[in-house]
Amino acid sequence: MKYFRNALAILLTATLLAVALCACTGDKPPASASPDGSLETSNSEPIYGGEVTVGIGQDLEDSLDPHNMEAAGTREVLFNVFEGLVKPTSDGNLIPAVASDYSIENNGATFVFTLRDNVLFHNGAVVTVGDVVYSLERCMGKDRSEPLVSAFAAVKSVEATNDKTVVVNLNSPNPEFLADLTVAIIPQDYDSATPVGTGPFRFASHTPLESVVLEKFDGYWGTPAYLDKVTFQIIGNADTIAMSLESGAMDICPHITTTQSAGLSDDFYVLEGTMNLVQAVYLNNAVAPLDRLEVRQALSHAIDRDAIMLVTGDGRGTAIGSSMYPAFQKYFMPELSDYYDYNPETAKQMLADAGYPDGFDLTITVPDYTQHIETAQVVAEQFKAIGVNVTIQQVDMNTWLEDVYQNRNYEATIIGFDAKTLTARAMLERFSSTASADSINISNFSNDEYDETLAAAMSATDEETQVALYKRCEEILTEQAANLYIQDLCDLVAIRGNLSGYTYYPLYAIDMSKVYYTG
């Protein structure tokens, strides 16, 4: 049986994604949602040309190689450079990109792609089926002991049946695998030191700890970008954000705090959306006393989400109780945020019953990110009330990636995990006891029922069954207090008044192709 694009709404797990948007514009003209999901000031007329500077909080920390990217901050910048056979839209759908068309066959075990004519890489070369096969086999880990991209462990073969057609065969049916085919298509002679993709912007330069520069790619196959040049300026000190915006050194700054937004002049307006991530106190379940279920559950009763959201977002944000954020509408379970009520007395009694009547010492390792640091400070005070003495260890992102993410050398950490692809699996597979290095289980969580349920969900071809199984995975994470789930953070973006078109996505992405100057 063959499934074409117009039938995918039943099969794909991510098509019901939505991003809740509103705008805080002060005295600026009222904002309204445009058909593509962006927010634009009224009566704005797009102008082609010009350049802007965008402030980002971290350097491209992990890799310029699109198949090795882990840090969300890296992926949101390079979203402008790389594309896959399909790509996500701002409303959570998947549309053809390097491919002009596709079909899903054999109940989701076979994916057939027809390449778009004359798609150019940024080096001027035309994309061929050889490039596509190379890119996908690279993700499979060809000539390696394990896949470079964990989801590609499900791929049995990739073959070019002619000079326009590529067929991907899976080991078993999995219609939602289409979302994993957003992985970047790169040239066969790819050199990750100089990123080359097919996106609307080409990579121009990277000065470590200073900036990343992208330039408009005139040979882009799709709708061209408005801007000629975008400089992502790395902000060394969060306290300088408002000054940099007001001085003209920056034009756009995503992920600002409510305090920073309140200090902006009328030269800027502020958009409000969500970060589409799961912020939590992630616990190393293999380290005592966090290896005790009773201890983790006690800590869950010590968390006051409302107090945390008041500090990090002036009350904005959405409380969550498991590893799923609200944009995944049909999977999100808001009721799990109430599974553990805030009750310090209950928490203290549970610790005493577990053999810790006087509490214990706990180190929380936090990367240099304002909202996570602020969260750690509130959590430390809340834990103090039940006798848990917290030391906050603040580290740069490179250190966090190595010590916490890769080596799991930590006790607790506060971070936000997002979905790399538009699938529930992308949020939940990292807690499998067999999770590979590319989808790392930093919590060292291990539960037989979870593993079995996740495997069943990933292989399910019936949507209703799959949704129910993924929801059960979420319940297990909550019941086992695998981590202390907090919120999907509010995302405020400061934008200079003569710019428009900024668009929120249900994934981490700063899409600069839609941003333009107004008349």
DRENLUMDREN-912805 format. One record per residue (C-alpha): y, z, x. Coordinates in steps of 0.25 Angstrom, whole numbers, padded with zeros to 4 digits, always signed. Example, Ala and Ser with C-alpha at 12.3 -4.5 7.8 and 13.67 -1.06 7.14 Angstrom:
// residues 2
-0018+0031+0049 -0004+0029+0055 
This chain:
// residues 519
+0000+0000+0000 +0014-0004+0005 +0026+0005+0004 +0040-0002+0006 +0053+0005+0008 +0057+0005-0007 +0044+0014-0009 +0046+0024+0002 +0053+0034-0007 +0040+0039-0012 +0034+0040+0002 +0045+0044+0012 +0047+0059+0014 +0062+0058+0017 +0068+0049+0006 +0073+0061-0002 +0081+0066+0009 +0096+0069+0006 +0107+0075+0013 +0117+0084+0005 +0131+0080+0009 +0145+0085+0006 +0158+0084+0013 +0168+0094+0017 +0181+0086+0019 +0192+0096+0018 +0205+0088+0014 +0198+0075+0018 +0195+0064+0007 +0183+0068-0001 +0169+0064+0005 +0159+0056-0003 +0145+0052+0000 +0143+0037+0003 +0131+0029-0001 +0125+0031+0013 +0126+0046+0013 +0138+0048+0021 +0151+0055+0018 +0164+0047+0018 +0178+0050+0015 +0184+0043+0003 +0190+0029+0005 +0185+0028+0019 +0184+0014+0025 +0175+0011+0037 +0181+0006+0050 +0172+0000+0060 +0174+0004+0074 +0179+0017+0082 +0172+0028+0088 +0169+0043+0085 +0165+0055+0093 +0154+0064+0086 +0152+0078+0091 +0138+0083+0093 +0133+0097+0097 +0122+0093+0107 +0119+0082+0117 +0107+0073+0115 +0099+0084+0119 +0084+0079+0120 +0083+0064+0122 +0089+0050+0120 +0076+0045+0117 +0075+0043+0102 +0060+0046+0101 +0062+0059+0109 +0074+0065+0102 +0072+0079+0096 +0086+0085+0095 +0093+0082+0082 +0106+0080+0089 +0101+0069+0097 +0095+0062+0085 +0107+0063+0077 +0115+0055+0088 +0105+0045+0091 +0102+0042+0077 +0113+0032+0079 +0106+0025+0090 +0091+0024+0086 +0084+0018+0074 +0070+0017+0069 +0062+0007+0061 +0068+0015+0049 +0080+0025+0049 +0085+0036+0040 +0097+0035+0031 +0106+0046+0027 +0100+0048+0014 +0086+0050+0020 +0079+0037+0018 +0073+0028+0029 +0078+0013+0030 +0074+0002+0039 +0081+0001+0053 +0074-0006+0064 +0064-0011+0054 +0069-0019+0042 +0058-0015+0033 +0045-0007+0033 +0033-0004+0024 +0024+0008+0023 +0009+0004+0021 -0004+0011+0020 +0001+0023+0013 +0011+0026+0024 +0001+0023+0036 +0008+0010+0040 +0023+0007+0042 +0027-0008+0044 +0041-0011+0049 +0048-0024+0050 +0058-0024+0061 +0073-0028+0057 +0077-0041+0064 +0086-0040+0076 +0088-0025+0078 +0094-0023+0091 +0093-0011+0101 +0105-0006+0107 +0101-0014+0120 +0102-0027+0112 +0087-0029+0111 +0081-0033+0098 +0071-0022+0092 +0057-0028+0093 +0044-0023+0087 +0040-0020+0101 +0052-0010+0102 +0047-0004+0088 +0033-0002+0093 +0037+0004+0106 +0046+0014+0099 +0036+0019+0089 +0024+0019+0099 +0034+0027+0108 +0035+0037+0097 +0020+0037+0095 +0019+0042+0110 +0013+0030+0116 +0008+0033+0130 +0011+0047+0127 +0002+0059+0123 +0010+0062+0110 +0020+0055+0101 +0034+0054+0106 +0038+0056+0091 +0028+0066+0084 +0028+0058+0071 +0022+0046+0078 +0009+0053+0080 +0006+0048+0066 +0007+0033+0071 -0006+0026+0074 +0000+0013+0078 +0013+0004+0079 +0011-0011+0080 +0020-0023+0079 +0013-0033+0070 +0024-0044+0073 +0038-0045+0079 +0044-0039+0067 +0034-0029+0061 +0029-0015+0066 +0018-0007+0060 +0016+0008+0061 +0003+0014+0058 +0001+0029+0056 -0012+0037+0057 -0011+0041+0043 -0001+0038+0031 +0012+0044+0032 +0023+0037+0024 +0034+0047+0029 +0032+0041+0044 +0042+0031+0040 +0053+0041+0044 +0047+0043+0058 +0050+0028+0060 +0064+0031+0061 +0061+0033+0076 +0070+0025+0085 +0066+0011+0089 +0069+0009+0104 +0067-0002+0114 +0054-0003+0121 +0061-0001+0135 +0068+0011+0129 +0076+0020+0139 +0079+0033+0132 +0091+0035+0142 +0098+0025+0135 +0095+0025+0120 +0093+0012+0113 +0091+0011+0098 +0095+0002+0087 +0105+0010+0079 +0120+0008+0076 +0124+0014+0089 +0120+0012+0103 +0119+0023+0113 +0130+0022+0123 +0130+0035+0132 +0126+0049+0133 +0134+0059+0141 +0125+0072+0141 +0133+0084+0135 +0144+0075+0132 +0142+0063+0123 +0133+0052+0117 +0140+0039+0114 +0135+0028+0104 +0141+0015+0102 +0140+0005+0090 +0128-0005+0091 +0134-0018+0087 +0120-0024+0086 +0115-0014+0076 +0106-0020+0065 +0111-0012+0054 +0125-0007+0048 +0134-0006+0060 +0141+0007+0064 +0155+0009+0061 +0159+0016+0074 +0159+0009+0088 +0156+0022+0096 +0151+0036+0093 +0152+0047+0104 +0144+0060+0101 +0151+0070+0109 +0143+0082+0113 +0150+0095+0109 +0148+0106+0120 +0155+0117+0112 +0154+0118+0097 +0167+0125+0097 +0174+0113+0101 +0170+0104+0089 +0182+0106+0081 +0191+0104+0093 +0184+0091+0097 +0185+0086+0082 +0200+0090+0081 +0204+0084+0095 +0198+0071+0091 +0186+0072+0101 +0176+0071+0090 +0176+0064+0077 +0163+0069+0070 +0155+0082+0073 +0142+0084+0065 +0136+0098+0063 +0149+0106+0064 +0150+0121+0059 +0158+0125+0047 +0167+0133+0056 +0170+0120+0064 +0172+0112+0051 +0182+0122+0046 +0190+0120+0058 +0192+0105+0057 +0205+0099+0053 +0208+0089+0042 +0205+0078+0052 +0190+0080+0049 +0181+0081+0037 +0168+0088+0037 +0155+0083+0030 +0144+0093+0026 +0129+0089+0026 +0116+0096+0031 +0110+0095+0045 +0096+0092+0039 +0089+0102+0048 +0081+0115+0047 +0089+0126+0054 +0079+0138+0057 +0076+0149+0066 +0064+0142+0072 +0054+0152+0077 +0043+0151+0088 +0031+0154+0080 +0023+0156+0093 +0032+0167+0099 +0030+0182+0095 +0034+0188+0086 +0038+0175+0079 +0023+0171+0079 +0022+0181+0067 +0023+0176+0053 +0029+0189+0049 +0040+0189+0059 +0044+0175+0056 +0044+0179+0041 +0052+0191+0044 +0063+0183+0051 +0063+0173+0039 +0068+0185+0031 +0079+0188+0041 +0086+0175+0040 +0098+0174+0030 +0100+0159+0029 +0113+0161+0021 +0119+0169+0032 +0115+0158+0042 +0121+0147+0034 +0134+0155+0032 +0136+0155+0047 +0131+0141+0050 +0137+0133+0039 +0146+0142+0030 +0135+0143+0020 +0131+0128+0021 +0117+0124+0024 +0104+0124+0016 +0094+0136+0018 +0080+0131+0021 +0067+0138+0022 +0058+0128+0030 +0058+0116+0039 +0065+0106+0029 +0079+0103+0026 +0085+0100+0012 +0087+0085+0015 +0072+0083+0014 +0074+0086-0001 +0059+0084-0006 +0054+0093+0005 +0065+0104+0006 +0061+0117+0000 +0073+0126-0002 +0065+0137-0008 +0059+0140+0006 +0073+0145+0010 +0070+0157+0001 +0056+0160+0006 +0061+0171+0015 +0072+0179+0009 +0083+0185+0018 +0078+0200+0019 +0080+0207+0032 +0072+0219+0027 +0060+0211+0024 +0061+0205+0038 +0062+0218+0045 +0050+0223+0037 +0042+0211+0041 +0045+0212+0055 +0041+0227+0055 +0028+0223+0048 +0025+0212+0059 +0027+0223+0070 +0042+0221+0073 +0049+0233+0066 +0060+0232+0077 +0061+0217+0077 +0060+0208+0089 +0069+0200+0099 +0070+0185+0096 +0077+0174+0104 +0083+0162+0096 +0086+0150+0104 +0097+0142+0098 +0102+0128+0103 +0117+0126+0105 +0120+0122+0090 +0131+0130+0083 +0123+0132+0069 +0110+0136+0076 +0118+0146+0085 +0125+0152+0073 +0112+0153+0065 +0105+0160+0077 +0117+0170+0077 +0115+0173+0062 +0100+0174+0063 +0101+0184+0075 +0109+0193+0066 +0099+0192+0054 +0087+0195+0063 +0094+0207+0069 +0094+0213+0056 +0079+0213+0056 +0078+0218+0071 +0076+0204+0077 +0085+0203+0089 +0089+0189+0092 +0094+0183+0105 +0100+0169+0103 +0097+0160+0114 +0107+0148+0114 +0103+0136+0121 +0107+0121+0123 +0099+0111+0115 +0092+0105+0127 +0087+0119+0130 +0083+0121+0116 +0075+0108+0115 +0067+0112+0128 +0065+0127+0126 +0063+0128+0111 +0060+0114+0105 +0051+0109+0117 +0045+0121+0123 +0046+0131+0111 +0051+0142+0121 +0059+0150+0111 +0057+0161+0100 +0067+0156+0089 +0077+0145+0088 +0087+0140+0078 +0088+0125+0077 +0088+0115+0066 +0077+0105+0065 +0079+0092+0058 +0070+0080+0054 +0069+0068+0063 +0064+0060+0052 +0065+0060+0037 +0052+0067+0035 +0048+0081+0031 +0038+0080+0042 +0049+0079+0052 +0053+0093+0048 +0039+0099+0047 +0030+0093+0057 +0037+0101+0068 +0030+0114+0063 +0016+0108+0064 +0008+0116+0075 +0005+0102+0081 +0019+0097+0082 +0021+0089+0094 +0032+0090+0104 +0040+0080+0096 +0040+0088+0083 +0039+0101+0090 +0035+0114+0083 +0045+0123+0090 +0041+0134+0080 +0027+0134+0085 +0023+0135+0071 +0008+0134+0068 +0002+0134+0054 -0011+0127+0050 -0006+0125+0035 +0007+0119+0040 +0000+0110+0049 -0010+0105+0038 +0001+0104+0028 +0010+0096+0037 -0001+0086+0041 -0004+0084+0026 +0010+0082+0023 +0012+0072+0034 +0000+0064+0030 +0003+0064+0015 +0006+0051+0008 +0010+0057-0006 +0024+0061-0006 +0022+0073-0015 +0011+0078-0007 +0018+0077+0006 +0031+0084+0001 +0022+0096-0004 +0015+0097+0009 +0028+0096+0017 +0034+0107+0008 +0021+0116+0011 +0024+0114+0026 +0038+0120+0023 +0033+0131+0015 +0023+0135+0027 +0034+0135+0037 +0042+0145+0028 +0030+0154+0025 +0027+0155+0039 +0041+0157+0043 +0039+0146+0054 +0054+0147+0056 +0066+0153+0050 +0072+0142+0042 +0087+0143+0039 +0095+0130+0034 +0099+0116+0035 +0112+0117+0041 +0125+0111+0035 +0130+0100+0043 +0145+0098+0044 +0151+0086+0051 +0166+0085+0055 +0171+0071+0054 +0185+0065+0057 +0192+0061+0045 +0193+0046+0048 +0178+0045+0049 +0168+0043+0038 +0153+0039+0036 +0146+0051+0042 +0132+0052+0036 +0122+0063+0035 +0108+0061+0037 +0095+0069+0033 +0092+0068+0048 +0100+0072+0060 +0109+0060+0062 +0123+0057+0065 +0124+0043+0060 +0137+0037+0066 +0135+0023+0061 +0141+0026+0047 +0153+0034+0053 +0166+0026+0053 +0181+0027+0053 +0189+0026+0040 +0201+0018+0037 
